[in-house]
Every structure is written in structure tokens, then in C-alpha cells.
């Protein structure tokens, strides 16, 4: 079981899901029919245990924390 946290302006509570890699997690999150979540997932970065990752093949293990990181701007 992994925990997914949505940071910044994404207004979703943390959820726990079963997934062995990011590809499975992505598919599981597609099951949420909330339009706002789908839009965020298209533009967000992803971190596993506070390390940004890009490969959907990134393995996940029980207890991992996945952070959905929205783009930011500022100066």
C-alpha cells in the first residue's frame, strides 16, 4: 500500500492505493472520475519518497509516499 499526497492548490485528500509501479498508480488514479484531478495529473511532477521521478516503470513498495507536485511560478 502506498500513500498519495496532493500538494499545493490541488484540493484532494491523501489516499492509499495498491500499486507496484508508477504506471499502475497512474491507471488507478484514472479511475477517479473527478475532472479536476485528471487535469492536474496532466501537468504535475511526481516524487517518490521526496525524489522526483519520471519513469512509469519506477517501482513502488509498501509504505512509499508519492507526492503529486503541481507546477509553480514565482520569483
C-alpha positions as protocol buffer text, in pm:
chain_id: "A"
residue {
  index: 1
  type: UNK
  ca { x: 0 y: 0 z: 0 }
}
residue {
  index: 2
  type: UNK
  ca { x: 137 y: 343 z: -96 }
}
residue {
  index: 3
  type: UNK
  ca { x: 14 y: 684 z: 12 }
}
residue {
  index: 4
  type: UNK
  ca { x: -51 y: 954 z: -245 }
}
residue {
  index: 5
  type: UNK
  ca { x: -45 y: 1316 z: -133 }
}
residue {
  index: 6
  type: UNK
  ca { x: -165 y: 1607 z: -343 }
}
residue {
  index: 7
  type: UNK
  ca { x: 30 y: 1926 z: -275 }
}
residue {
  index: 8
  type: UNK
  ca { x: -27 y: 2296 z: -323 }
}
residue {
  index: 9
  type: UNK
  ca { x: -356 y: 2406 z: -477 }
}
residue {
  index: 10
  type: UNK
  ca { x: -474 y: 2052 z: -555 }
}
residue {
  index: 11
  type: UNK
  ca { x: -776 y: 2008 z: -330 }
}
residue {
  index: 12
  type: UNK
  ca { x: -775 y: 1632 z: -271 }
}
residue {
  index: 13
  type: UNK
  ca { x: -724 y: 1439 z: 50 }
}
residue {
  index: 14
  type: UNK
  ca { x: -436 y: 1189 z: 70 }
}
residue {
  index: 15
  type: UNK
  ca { x: -533 y: 842 z: -48 }
}
residue {
  index: 16
  type: UNK
  ca { x: -383 y: 496 z: -8 }
}
residue {
  index: 17
  type: UNK
  ca { x: -366 y: 256 z: -303 }
}
residue {
  index: 18
  type: UNK
  ca { x: -207 y: -72 z: -405 }
}
residue {
  index: 19
  type: UNK
  ca { x: 44 y: -29 z: -689 }
}
residue {
  index: 20
  type: UNK
  ca { x: 375 y: -195 z: -774 }
}
residue {
  index: 21
  type: UNK
  ca { x: 499 y: 86 z: -1003 }
}
residue {
  index: 22
  type: UNK
  ca { x: 402 y: 436 z: -1116 }
}
residue {
  index: 23
  type: UNK
  ca { x: 227 y: 302 z: -1425 }
}
residue {
  index: 24
  type: UNK
  ca { x: -14 y: 104 z: -1207 }
}
residue {
  index: 25
  type: UNK
  ca { x: -63 y: 406 z: -983 }
}
residue {
  index: 26
  type: UNK
  ca { x: -141 y: 624 z: -1285 }
}
residue {
  index: 27
  type: UNK
  ca { x: -402 y: 374 z: -1403 }
}
residue {
  index: 28
  type: UNK
  ca { x: -555 y: 359 z: -1054 }
}
residue {
  index: 29
  type: UNK
  ca { x: -579 y: 738 z: -1036 }
}
residue {
  index: 30
  type: UNK
  ca { x: -754 y: 747 z: -1374 }
}
residue {
  index: 31
  type: UNK
  ca { x: -1035 y: 561 z: -1200 }
}
residue {
  index: 32
  type: UNK
  ca { x: -1118 y: 875 z: -1008 }
}
residue {
  index: 33
  type: UNK
  ca { x: -1380 y: 1050 z: -1220 }
}
residue {
  index: 34
  type: UNK
  ca { x: -1311 y: 1393 z: -1090 }
}
residue {
  index: 35
  type: UNK
  ca { x: -1233 y: 1626 z: -1377 }
}
residue {
  index: 36
  type: UNK
  ca { x: -1005 y: 1848 z: -1168 }
}
residue {
  index: 37
  type: UNK
  ca { x: -781 y: 1554 z: -1074 }
}
residue {
  index: 38
  type: UNK
  ca { x: -742 y: 1445 z: -1437 }
}
residue {
  index: 39
  type: UNK
  ca { x: -642 y: 1799 z: -1536 }
}
residue {
  index: 40
  type: UNK
  ca { x: -384 y: 1820 z: -1256 }
}
residue {
  index: 41
  type: UNK
  ca { x: -229 y: 1485 z: -1341 }
}
residue {
  index: 42
  type: UNK
  ca { x: -151 y: 1608 z: -1692 }
}
residue {
  index: 43
  type: UNK
  ca { x: 70 y: 1893 z: -1568 }
}
residue {
  index: 44
  type: UNK
  ca { x: 215 y: 1773 z: -1237 }
}
residue {
  index: 45
  type: UNK
  ca { x: 552 y: 1627 z: -1149 }
}
residue {
  index: 46
  type: UNK
  ca { x: 570 y: 1316 z: -930 }
}
residue {
  index: 47
  type: UNK
  ca { x: 802 y: 1240 z: -640 }
}
residue {
  index: 48
  type: UNK
  ca { x: 852 y: 907 z: -466 }
}
residue {
  index: 49
  type: UNK
  ca { x: 978 y: 949 z: -110 }
}
residue {
  index: 50
  type: UNK
  ca { x: 1070 y: 1312 z: -189 }
}
residue {
  index: 51
  type: UNK
  ca { x: 1271 y: 1229 z: -505 }
}
residue {
  index: 52
  type: UNK
  ca { x: 1128 y: 1349 z: -839 }
}
residue {
  index: 53
  type: UNK
  ca { x: 1087 y: 1063 z: -1086 }
}
residue {
  index: 54
  type: UNK
  ca { x: 978 y: 1046 z: -1449 }
}
residue {
  index: 55
  type: UNK
  ca { x: 959 y: 678 z: -1544 }
}
residue {
  index: 56
  type: UNK
  ca { x: 628 y: 494 z: -1517 }
}
residue {
  index: 57
  type: UNK
  ca { x: 838 y: 184 z: -1451 }
}
residue {
  index: 58
  type: UNK
  ca { x: 961 y: 329 z: -1120 }
}
residue {
  index: 59
  type: UNK
  ca { x: 897 y: 51 z: -866 }
}
residue {
  index: 60
  type: UNK
  ca { x: 691 y: 117 z: -556 }
}
residue {
  index: 61
  type: UNK
  ca { x: 699 y: -69 z: -229 }
}
residue {
  index: 62
  type: UNK
  ca { x: 472 y: -87 z: 70 }
}
residue {
  index: 63
  type: UNK
  ca { x: 488 y: 237 z: 269 }
}
residue {
  index: 64
  type: UNK
  ca { x: 619 y: 462 z: -11 }
}
residue {
  index: 65
  type: UNK
  ca { x: 494 y: 820 z: -19 }
}
residue {
  index: 66
  type: UNK
  ca { x: 405 y: 953 z: -364 }
}
residue {
  index: 67
  type: UNK
  ca { x: 368 y: 1330 z: -394 }
}
residue {
  index: 68
  type: UNK
  ca { x: 181 y: 1493 z: -680 }
}
residue {
  index: 69
  type: UNK
  ca { x: 359 y: 1825 z: -735 }
}
residue {
  index: 70
  type: UNK
  ca { x: 176 y: 2099 z: -926 }
}
residue {
  index: 71
  type: UNK
  ca { x: 373 y: 2347 z: -1135 }
}
residue {
  index: 72
  type: UNK
  ca { x: 462 y: 2667 z: -952 }
}
residue {
  index: 73
  type: UNK
  ca { x: 560 y: 3013 z: -1056 }
}
residue {
  index: 74
  type: UNK
  ca { x: 715 y: 3289 z: -860 }
}
residue {
  index: 75
  type: UNK
  ca { x: 1028 y: 3478 z: -816 }
}
